[in-house]
Amino acid sequence: MTSSSFIMTIKTKILTLAFLLTLISTFAQAQSAQSAYVRLITNKGNITLMLYDGTPKHRDNFLKTIREGKFNDAQFNRVIKAFVSQGGDLDDTILNREKLHPEETPKRIPAEINGAYFHKKGALGAGRDDNPQKSSYFTQIYLVTGKTYTDEQMDDLEKKRGIRIPLQHRQIYKKTGGDPQLDGFYTVFGEIVEGMDVADTINNVSTNAQDVPEEAVKFKAVILSKKESAEIFKRTIKTVRPSTP
């Protein structure tokens, strides 16, 4: 082995170790109580969300927009069965609003795509347009329903996308489902800890050709108190599947 090859090997090992330490840290965080929980009060029932502290920009933006009342009278306005239920502002609403001020640079949340947070069933993600930075809208969220995947399907997806689906992610995609096609392209910043049955009901409502529900699915987002959040954490810690690689 040449000296340059030896140095490259050492560098590779150091980078690998740093990556593993980051993943271990994220795993530990996923096992601990997160700082913010939100309840979506819908006309189909309630859904409780745990926001990840590992995506602070998205967490803080969601809390800020809730406090500003932007999710007081929201709707799940695009529902694609066995994929996602999208809520908040539609793409057209956001983009048309931005067209009114062409002199301003469109505002987005910088991407916080974390390999530990993936699109398992129940994941909370932030919608976005087709921008190369993968930055997110301020007022559009989605809940993942997805479907189960086989190893063969995930192998094929890896080849097509040039990605790697970690073993622990594969196990969850095979057992409970989700949508690995979205991993690495959108920011996941939380997950459903209670009310997955309600999310499933929403994802199965009748829709038109544009995926808009035939009957409005309304919701209001409410930030839960620290006391209630702690109680939910204790109640759900054994059932929440940590987002780990």
N, C-alpha and C positions, 0 to 999 in steps of 0.2 A: 504494500500500500504506500502510495506517495504521501509526502507531507501535506499536500493540498487536499488529497482525498481524506486523510485522517482528520484534518481541520473541518472539512465539510461534514464528516460523520459526527464529530463532536457537536457541531452547530445544530445538526438535525436532531440529535438526542436532546439537546438543551431546549429546542423549540417544542419538541414532543412533550417533554416533561412540563414545560410551562403551560402547554395546552391542557394536559391532564390535570394539573393543579387548578386551573381555571374551572374545568368541568366539575372537579370535586367540590370546589367552593360553591358553585352554582347548585349542585346537588344538595349540599348542606342547607343552602338558603331555601330551596324548594321544600325541604323537610321542616323548616321552621315557620313560625307565624309570619305572614306578610303584613305590611302596615296598613293596607287599605282593602276594604270589601265594599261592594256595591250591589244593591238589589234592583233588578229590573221588575217593576210591577206592571204586568201585562194583562190584557183582557183574556188571556188563556191560563193565567196563573203566574206565580213568581219564580224568578231565576236569581240565584245569588252568585256573584262573581268574586273571585279572589284576584287582585291585581298584583303582578309581579314587581317586586322592588328592583329586580335586575333590569327592568326597562323603565327607568325613572322619568324620562321625558314623556313617554306615552301614558304612564300612570298619572303623572301630574297634570297633563293636558286633559285627560278624561275627567279627573276630579274637578278641574277648573271649569270645563264646559258644563258639567253637571251643576256646579254652584251658580253659574251664569244663567241657568234655566234652559239651556239649549237642548236638553233631553227631557223636558217636562211633558211635552206632547209629541213624542216621536213615534215613528212607525217602523215595523219591519217591512220595508217597501220593495224588497227583491228577495224572493225565496226560491232557491234551486234545490229540489229534492236530492237527498243523499250527497249534498255538497255543502252549502252554507245558507244561513239566513242573515241577510244584510239589513242593518238598521241605521237610523239617522238620516243625514242628507244624501240624496242621490248624486251620482257623478255630475249629471246635467245641471242640477241645482247649484252645486259648488262651482262648476266651470262657467256657467252663465253669470253667476254673481261676480266672478273674477273678471269677466269680459267687460263689466261696467267700469272697471278701473284698469285699463290696459297699461297705464303708466306705472303700476305697482307690480312688483315681483310676487307671483303667487306664494302664499305662505303654506309651508308644510312642516311636519314634525320629522326631524332627521331619523332615518332608519335605525332601529335598534334590533337588528336581526341577530339573535343569539342562538347558537347551535343547540343549546340545552332546552330551548322553548320551541316546540314543534306543533304541527297541525293535527294533533290527536283529536278524537271526538270530544267536544266540549271546550276546545280552545277558543279564546277571545282574541280576535285580530283586528288590525286597523286597515281600512280600505285605502286605496291610492289610485292615481292615474298611472299611465305608462311612462313614468319619468325614470331616467337612468340611475338616479340616486336611490330609488326605491323608498323615497320619503312618503309619509302618510298624510292623509287628510286629517283635519282637526275634528270633524264632526261626522265621521262614518265608521261604524264598527261592524263586525260580523262574528257570528257564532258558527263553529264548525260542527257539522253532522257527519258528513263523509260516509265512507263504507269500509268494510274490511278488505284487506289486500292479501294476496298470497305472496310467497317468496318469489315465485316466478314473475308476478306482476311488478314487484319492487325491483327485481333484477333488471327487468326490461326498462323500467323508469330510470334506473341508475345509468344505464347505457345511453338512453336518449338524452338525458339532461346533463350527463357528466357529473353526477353527484354521488355521494355515499350516504346511505341510510344506516345509521348506527344500529347495532343489534338490539338494544333495548327499545329503540323506536319501532323496529320491525315487529317485536313481540307485541307491542301495543296496537300497531296497525293491523296485525293479524287477528288479535283477540277482540278488541273493542272498536277498531276502525278510526277513521279520520281521513285526511287527504295529504299525502306526502308530496303531491305535485306542487303544493304551495310553499313548501319549506325552502327557505333561502331567498324567497321573493317578496314576502310580506312579513311585517313585524307581528309576532304573537306577544301579547302583553298581559295575559291573564287566562283564567279558565273558570268554567262552571264548577261550583262545589255543591250546590243544591239546585234542584229543579231541572235536571237533564230531561226528565219526562216531559216537562213543559216545552223545552227547546225542541224536542222531537215532535211534539204536537204542532208547534209553529212551522217546523220544516215540512210538515205534511199537509198544510192547508191547500185548498184549491187555488190555483193561480191561472192567469191568462197567458197568452203567447209570449208576453214580455216578462214573465216570472213575477208579475205583480199580484199579490193576494186578491182574490175576488172580494173578500170582506176584509176591511182594515184590521191589521194586527197592531194595536197601539201599545205603547209602553212609556213609563216614566222611570228615570234612573234616580235612585236615592243612595246617598253615601251613608253607610252604617257607622254607628258609634264605635269607639274602641272597645267598649264593654261587650256589645253585641258581636263585634268582629272576633273577639277572644272566645266567646261562647261557640261561635260557628267553627272556629279553628279546632277547638277541643272536640266538637261533635263530628267533624269531617276528616280529621287528620288520618284516620285509618282507611278512609275510602278514597281520598284524593290520590291520584296517581302522579307522583312527582315527575316534572318534565326533565328527564335526564337523558344524556346521550348513551 
